[in-house]
Amino acid sequence: MSTSLSVVLLLLVLICACAALQIKSLQNSVILFSTFSFFSALLFTDLSALDVAFTEASIGAAITTLYFMIVIHSSKKKGNNHEDR
């Protein structure tokens, strides 16, 4: 475990979290959330918690991001249908 790498990863996690909260676009926010999960997985790997890192990478960075993007896409479609009436 390298302390400097852990500090850099923690700073990247913090930056991604703050940016995801400040951004107005939902899609960009989801992408930043995915980046947050990826850096979290790297941090857990650096801390030798490989099972937690694998779970974070598979669920946090992949499945959750895909789910959020599908929901955003389908809600935009439904929103456009109501405006056409």
C-alpha positions as CSV (number, residue, x, y, z in Angstrom):
1,M,0.0,0.0,0.0
2,S,1.5,3.3,-1.1
3,T,0.4,6.3,0.9
4,S,1.0,8.8,-1.9
5,L,-1.1,6.7,-4.4
6,S,-3.9,6.5,-1.8
7,V,-3.9,10.2,-1.2
8,V,-4.1,10.9,-5.0
9,L,-6.9,8.4,-5.4
10,L,-8.8,10.0,-2.5
11,L,-8.4,13.4,-4.0
12,L,-9.7,12.1,-7.4
13,V,-12.7,10.5,-5.6
14,L,-13.4,13.8,-3.9
15,I,-13.1,15.8,-7.1
16,C,-15.4,13.5,-8.9
17,A,-18.0,13.6,-6.2
18,C,-18.0,17.4,-6.0
19,A,-18.2,17.7,-9.7
20,A,-21.0,15.2,-10.0
21,L,-23.0,17.3,-7.6
22,Q,-22.3,20.6,-9.3
23,I,-23.0,19.6,-12.9
24,K,-26.4,20.4,-14.4
25,S,-26.5,17.7,-17.1
26,L,-27.8,14.4,-15.8
27,Q,-25.8,12.4,-18.3
28,N,-22.6,14.1,-17.4
29,S,-23.4,13.6,-13.8
30,V,-23.9,9.9,-14.3
31,I,-20.6,9.7,-16.2
32,L,-18.8,11.4,-13.3
33,F,-20.5,9.1,-10.9
34,S,-19.1,6.2,-12.9
35,T,-15.7,7.7,-12.7
36,F,-16.1,8.1,-9.0
37,S,-16.9,4.4,-8.7
38,F,-13.9,3.5,-10.9
39,F,-11.5,5.6,-8.7
40,S,-13.1,4.0,-5.6
41,A,-12.4,0.6,-7.0
42,L,-8.8,1.6,-7.6
43,L,-8.5,2.9,-4.1
44,F,-9.9,-0.4,-2.6
45,T,-7.4,-2.3,-4.8
46,D,-4.6,-0.2,-3.4
47,L,-5.9,-0.9,0.1
48,S,-5.8,-4.7,-0.6
49,A,-9.6,-5.1,-0.5
50,L,-9.9,-6.9,-3.8
51,D,-13.4,-8.3,-3.1
52,V,-14.7,-4.8,-2.4
53,A,-12.9,-3.4,-5.4
54,F,-14.4,-6.0,-7.7
55,T,-17.9,-5.4,-6.4
56,E,-17.5,-1.6,-6.7
57,A,-16.2,-2.0,-10.3
58,S,-18.9,-4.4,-11.4
59,I,-21.9,-2.8,-9.7
60,G,-20.9,0.8,-9.1
61,A,-19.1,1.5,-12.3
62,A,-20.9,-0.8,-14.7
63,I,-24.4,-1.9,-13.8
64,T,-25.5,1.3,-12.0
65,T,-24.2,3.5,-14.7
66,L,-26.0,1.5,-17.4
67,Y,-29.2,1.5,-15.3
68,F,-29.1,5.3,-14.8
69,M,-28.4,6.0,-18.5
70,I,-31.4,3.8,-19.5
71,V,-33.7,5.6,-17.1
72,I,-32.5,9.0,-18.3
73,H,-33.0,8.0,-21.9
74,S,-36.5,6.6,-21.3
75,S,-37.6,9.5,-19.2
76,K,-36.6,11.9,-22.0
77,K,-38.6,9.9,-24.5
78,K,-41.7,10.0,-22.2
79,G,-41.2,13.7,-21.5
80,N,-41.2,14.4,-25.3
81,N,-44.4,12.4,-25.8
82,H,-46.3,14.6,-23.3
83,E,-45.1,17.8,-24.9
84,D,-46.4,16.7,-28.3
85,R,-50.0,16.4,-27.2
